[in-house]
């Protein structure tokens, strides 16, 4: 794999990225990798959790003759901007701007560019494709088909089920109604007009992003997508509902393929036990589940071959 550091422009900001390409040949089909939520860099790494999923995907696809572009979000890593003033639609604006620059790159076949989004990145991919972005296909990994608020409430229920040790004891001892507490926070966020604020003077919330995410419903955009779509969610995902794959299939009118992978979690690793976020760090010691890489690669190869005929 050959990697090239590139600078990209979105609005007035310069964003940093890595173009990963096969060792020889070119121009190549290419995939824009759109990261998940939070302060994650081009590899989907956060200072508290190194998922590193996009580097693994880039390496695998390069061996299959496919280039990828992965980038640092606004205000993260080497990219300019203020992460705490960045909303969901700002992230979508950046992804669309980056897509145009990827398609124009000399090493890329402009008619063979795909979107691959993970988590929030999947929802941004849905948004762009629904709005008619010029792509050859879309790959949704751990994507949601519900409105943001519904997804967050479903997520809270699953996370509480998986709590262990002290956290579970505190909730039980003080009879804390987690869902009621979450609704209070949602209501407070909706009433706010600030880009961000602190909770209990400690945790910082990107309120602008949250307000936009709460209201975004991917359903109408899913119904407007007119390019092939591949959707993959793990059966042990407790951040997005695996059943959303069924809703995607009902809404997408064209070519749609979905996979619910047994024992795969939101961070794309295998977890044999009961799903819980408390094992995320342990999971990152494993590589990304190979089934994801193989399914994505095979789907891309079929679409590329069909378009090149």
C-alpha positions in Angstrom: 0.0 0.0 0.0 1.2 3.5 -0.9 -0.1 6.4 1.2 -0.1 10.1 0.4 -1.0 12.8 2.8 -3.3 15.3 1.2 -4.9 18.6 2.2 -8.6 19.2 1.4 -10.8 22.3 1.6 -14.3 22.5 2.9 -15.8 26.0 3.2 -12.9 28.0 4.6 -11.2 25.1 6.4 -8.3 22.9 5.5 -8.8 19.3 6.4 -6.0 16.7 6.5 -6.4 13.2 5.0 -4.6 10.1 3.8 -5.1 8.7 0.3 -4.2 5.0 0.4 -3.5 3.3 -3.0 -2.4 -0.1 -4.3 1.3 -0.4 -4.8 1.2 0.0 -8.6 -1.1 0.8 -11.5 -3.8 3.3 -11.5 -6.0 5.2 -11.8 -8.1 3.2 -9.2 -11.6 2.8 -8.1 -11.9 4.6 -4.7 -13.9 4.7 -1.5 -14.4 7.7 0.7 -14.3 6.5 4.4 -16.6 8.7 6.5 -16.0 8.3 10.3 -18.3 7.9 13.2 -19.3 10.3 15.9 -17.1 12.0 18.4 -13.5 13.3 18.3 -12.2 10.5 16.1 -9.4 10.9 13.6 -9.0 9.5 10.1 -8.4 6.0 11.5 -11.5 6.3 13.8 -9.2 6.7 16.8 -10.1 8.7 19.9 -7.7 9.5 22.7 -9.7 7.2 25.0 -10.4 4.4 22.5 -8.3 3.5 19.4 -10.8 1.7 17.1 -8.4 1.9 14.1 -11.0 0.5 11.8 -10.4 2.7 8.8 -6.7 1.9 8.6 -7.5 -1.8 8.5 -10.2 -1.3 5.9 -7.8 0.9 3.8 -5.0 -1.7 4.0 -7.4 -4.5 3.0 -8.9 -2.7 0.0 -5.5 -1.6 -1.3 -4.6 -5.2 -1.6 -7.7 -5.7 -3.7 -6.8 -2.8 -6.1 -9.0 -0.2 -4.5 -7.9 3.2 -3.2 -9.4 4.9 -0.1 -9.4 8.3 1.4 -9.8 8.8 5.1 -9.7 12.1 6.9 -9.5 13.9 10.2 -12.8 15.6 11.1 -13.1 19.3 11.8 -11.1 20.3 14.8 -9.6 16.8 15.2 -6.1 15.6 14.5 -4.4 17.8 11.9 -7.6 19.3 10.5 -8.6 23.0 11.1 -11.8 24.0 12.7 -13.5 23.8 16.1 -14.9 20.4 16.8 -17.2 21.8 19.5 -18.9 24.2 17.1 -19.4 21.5 14.4 -22.8 20.1 13.8 -24.1 17.0 12.0 -24.8 19.0 8.8 -21.3 20.6 9.0 -19.9 17.0 8.9 -22.1 16.2 5.9 -20.9 19.4 4.2 -17.3 18.4 4.7 -17.9 14.9 3.4 -19.5 16.2 0.2 -16.6 18.6 -0.4 -14.1 15.9 0.2 -16.0 13.6 -2.2 -15.6 16.1 -5.0 -11.9 16.5 -4.4 -11.4 12.7 -4.3 -13.3 12.3 -7.6 -11.0 14.9 -9.2 -7.7 13.2 -8.1 -5.5 12.0 -10.9 -5.1 8.6 -9.3 -8.8 8.0 -9.0 -11.4 6.7 -11.6 -14.1 9.4 -11.1 -16.9 7.2 -12.2 -16.0 4.5 -9.7 -16.1 6.3 -6.3 -18.1 4.9 -3.4 -19.1 6.0 0.0 -18.4 3.9 3.1 -19.7 5.3 6.4 -19.5 3.9 9.9 -22.0 4.8 12.6 -22.6 8.6 12.2 -20.6 8.3 8.9 -23.3 5.8 7.7 -26.0 8.4 8.4 -24.0 11.0 6.5 -23.6 8.6 3.6 -27.4 8.2 3.6 -27.8 11.9 3.6 -25.4 12.5 0.7 -26.8 9.7 -1.4 -30.4 10.7 -0.7 -29.5 14.3 -1.8 -28.1 12.9 -5.1 -24.3 12.8 -4.5 -22.6 11.5 -7.6 -21.3 8.1 -6.3 -21.3 4.6 -7.7 -22.6 3.0 -4.5 -22.9 3.3 -0.7 -21.7 1.1 2.1 -23.4 1.5 5.5 -21.6 -0.1 8.4 -23.5 0.1 11.7 -25.9 2.6 10.3 -29.3 3.6 11.7 -32.7 3.9 9.9 -34.5 5.6 12.8 -34.6 9.3 13.7 -31.6 10.2 15.9 -33.6 10.6 19.1 -35.1 7.1 18.7 -31.7 5.6 18.1 -30.3 7.3 21.2 -33.1 6.0 23.4 -32.8 2.5 22.0 -29.0 2.7 22.6 -29.5 3.8 26.3 -31.8 0.8 27.0 -29.2 -1.6 25.6 -26.2 0.1 27.4 -28.1 -0.1 30.8 -28.7 -3.8 30.3 -25.0 -4.4 29.8 -23.8 -2.4 32.8 -21.6 -4.3 35.3 -20.0 -3.8 38.7 -20.1 -0.4 40.4 -22.2 1.4 37.8 -24.9 -1.2 37.9 -24.8 -1.1 41.8 -25.2 2.7 41.9 -28.1 2.7 39.5 -29.9 0.0 41.6 -29.0 1.5 45.0 -30.3 5.0 44.1 -33.1 3.7 41.9 -31.9 5.9 39.0 -34.3 5.9 36.0 -31.7 6.1 33.2 -34.2 6.7 30.5 -35.9 9.5 32.4 -32.5 11.1 33.1 -31.7 10.8 29.4 -35.0 12.5 28.4 -34.2 15.4 30.7 -30.8 15.9 29.0 -32.5 15.7 25.5 -35.0 18.3 26.6 -32.2 20.6 27.9 -30.2 20.2 24.7 -33.3 21.1 22.6 -33.8 24.2 24.7 -30.2 25.3 24.4 -28.8 27.6 21.7 -25.1 27.2 22.5 -22.8 25.2 20.3 -21.6 23.4 23.4 -21.9 23.4 27.2 -20.6 21.4 30.2 -22.6 18.9 32.2 -21.9 19.1 36.0 -18.8 21.3 35.1 -17.0 18.2 33.8 -18.3 16.5 30.7 -18.5 18.6 27.6 -21.5 18.2 25.1 -21.5 19.3 21.5 -25.0 20.6 21.8 -25.2 21.8 18.1 -24.4 18.4 16.8 -26.8 16.8 19.2 -29.7 19.0 18.3 -29.2 18.3 14.6 -28.7 14.5 15.2 -31.7 14.2 17.4 -34.0 15.5 14.6 -32.4 13.9 11.6 -34.5 11.1 10.1 -32.7 9.0 7.5 -35.9 7.5 6.3 -36.7 10.0 3.6 -33.2 10.0 2.3 -33.0 6.2 2.2 -36.2 6.2 0.1 -34.5 8.6 -2.5 -31.2 6.6 -2.9 -30.9 5.4 -6.5 -27.5 3.7 -6.4 -26.6 0.2 -5.0 -26.4 0.0 -1.2 -24.6 -2.5 1.1 -25.5 -2.5 4.8 -23.7 -4.4 7.5 -24.6 -4.4 11.2 -23.4 -6.7 14.0 -25.9 -8.7 16.0 -24.1 -7.5 19.2 -24.4 -3.8 18.3 -25.9 -1.9 21.2 -25.5 1.5 19.7 -27.6 1.1 16.6 -30.5 -1.4 16.3 -29.6 -4.4 14.0 -33.3 -4.5 13.1 -32.8 -1.2 11.2 -31.5 -3.4 8.4 -35.0 -4.5 7.8 -36.3 -1.0 7.6 -33.5 0.0 5.2 -34.6 -2.8 2.9 -38.2 -1.6 3.0 -37.3 2.0 2.2 -34.5 1.5 -0.4 -36.2 0.9 -3.7 -33.2 -0.2 -5.7 -30.3 -2.6 -5.4 -29.9 -3.4 -1.6 -27.9 -6.1 0.2 -27.7 -6.5 3.9 -25.9 -8.6 6.5 -26.4 -9.0 10.2 -23.2 -10.5 11.4 -23.4 -12.8 14.4 -21.5 -11.6 17.5 -20.1 -8.4 15.9 -20.3 -5.2 18.0 -20.5 -1.6 17.1 -16.7 -1.3 16.9 -16.6 -4.1 14.4 -15.1 -6.8 16.6 -16.4 -10.1 17.7 -17.7 -10.4 21.3 -18.8 -13.9 22.4 -20.3 -12.8 25.7 -23.2 -10.5 26.5 -22.7 -7.1 24.7 -21.5 -4.3 26.8 -19.5 -1.1 26.2 -17.2 -2.1 29.1 -15.4 -4.5 26.9 -14.7 -2.1 24.0 -11.0 -1.5 25.0 -10.5 -5.2 25.3 -12.1 -5.7 21.9 -9.7 -3.3 20.2 -6.9 -5.8 20.8 -8.5 -7.8 18.1 -8.5 -6.9 14.4 -11.7 -5.8 12.6 -13.8 -8.8 12.0 -12.6 -10.3 8.7 -16.1 -11.0 7.5 -16.7 -7.3 7.2 -13.6 -6.8 5.1 -14.5 -9.7 2.8 -18.1 -8.7 2.3 -17.2 -5.1 1.6 -14.5 -6.1 -0.9 -16.6 -8.7 -2.7 -19.5 -6.3 -3.0 -17.2 -3.5 -4.4 -15.6 -5.9 -6.9 -19.0 -6.9 -8.3 -20.1 -3.3 -8.6 -16.8 -2.2 -10.2 -16.8 -5.1 -12.7 -20.5 -4.3 -13.7 -19.7 -0.6 -14.2 -16.5 -1.3 -16.2 -18.2 -3.6 -18.7 
